[in-house]
C-alpha cells in the first residue's frame, strides 16, 4: 500500500472543499438574516421587560412600605397582644405583604457570529497528499 491519496480522493477533496465553501456562504447568509430578524424582536421584548420591571419596582416599594409600617406598629404592641388572636392575624397579614417581587430576568438571544467560510475548506485542501510532504521528524 502506498501512503498517498488516490486520484479519486484528490478529486473528492477538491469537490468537498468547494461544497464546504458554498454551504458556509449559505450558512453565513442565513446567520445574517437571523440576526436582522431577531434584533427588532429582542429589542421589543427587552423594552417590554424593562417597562414591566419598572412597574414591578413601584409595586415592590408599595409592598415594602406597607409591610415596614405595619411591622413597626406590630412590634410596638405588647407581647401578649402579638401572641393573641389579633396579633396572629396581623402577623399573617404583614407576612403576606413581605413579598419579594423579583424582577423578570430574561435571557434574550444574542446575535449569531458569522464564521470564516474558508476555514474548513482550506484545512481539507491543505492536508498533505503524501507523508513526504511533511517536514522530517527528528529521530530520538
N, C-alpha and C positions, 0 to 999 in steps of 0.2 A: 504494500500500500504506500502510495506517495502522499506525503503531507503537503497537499496543495489543493486549492479549490478547483473544482471541475469547471468546464465552460458553462454548464448548466447552472452551477452555484453562482458563478460570476454574473451571469445574466439575471438570475433571480435576485441577487444582491442589488444590482442596478435598478431593477423594476421595483423592488421593495423600497429602496431609498426614494425613488420618485413618488411612489404611492404615499409614503410617510410624509413627504413634503406637502403633497396635495391635501391629505387629510388633516395635517397640522394647520395648514392655512384655513381650511374649512372650520376647524375647531376654534381657531382664533377669531374668525368672523362670528361664530356662534357666541363666544365669550363676550365679544364687544356688544353684540345685540342684547345679551342677557344683562350686561352692566347698564346699557341705556334703558332697558325696561325696568330693572329693579330699582334704579336710583330714585325716580319720582315716587314709586310705591313706598320705598323705605323712608323717604322724606315725609310723606303724608302720615305714615304710621308714627314716626318719631314726633311730629308736631302734635298729633292726637294724644300720644302718650304723655308728652310734656304738659299739654293742657289739662289732662286728667290728673297728673301728679300735682299740678299747681292747685287745683280744686281740692285734691286729697289733703294737701298741706293745710289748707284752710279748715277742712273738716277735722284734721288732727289737732289743730290749735284750739278749736271749739271743744272737742272732747277732753283735751288736756286741761283746759281752763275749768270746765265743769267738774272734772274729777278732782283737780287740785283744790278748788274752793270747797267742795263737799268733804274732801279728806281733812282739811283744816278744821271745818266745823265739827266733823265726826270726832277728831282727835281731842277737841276741846270739851267734849262731853265726858261724863263720868264713866268709869269702867263698868259700873252696874248698868247704866243705860246702854253702853256699847254691847254688852253681853245679853241684853234683853231682846225681846221680840222686835221692837222698833229698831234697835241698833243693828241686829242681824239683817233686817230688811234693808236698811240704809247701806250697810256694808256691801251687800249683794248688788245694790243699785250702783254704788260707786265702782265696784269691780267691773260692772258692765260698761262703764264709761272709761275705764282704763284700758282702752283698746290700742293696738299697735298701729293699725292703718299704714302698713309698709307701702312704699312707693312701688309702682309697677315697673319692673325691670325686664325689658325685652331684648333679646339678642337679635338684632337686625342683621340680615345678610350683608356681608361685605362684598364689594366688587371683586370679581374673579380676576386673577392676573393672567395676562396672555403669556405665552412661553416662546422660547426660541424654536421656531418651526423647522430649523435645520439641524438641531442638536442630535436627535436620534438618527436621522438620515446620514449625517456626517459620520457619526460613530460607526454605523454599519458599513459605510463606504470606505472609511479609513482603516478598517480592520485588515491586517496583513493577509495577503493571498497565500503565502507560504512561510514557514518558520524562518527561512534565511533572511527575510525582510526585517526581522527583529535584530536589535543590537546584540552582539555576542555577550553571553553571560560569563562572568569571571568564574573560574573553577576554584573550588575551595581547597 
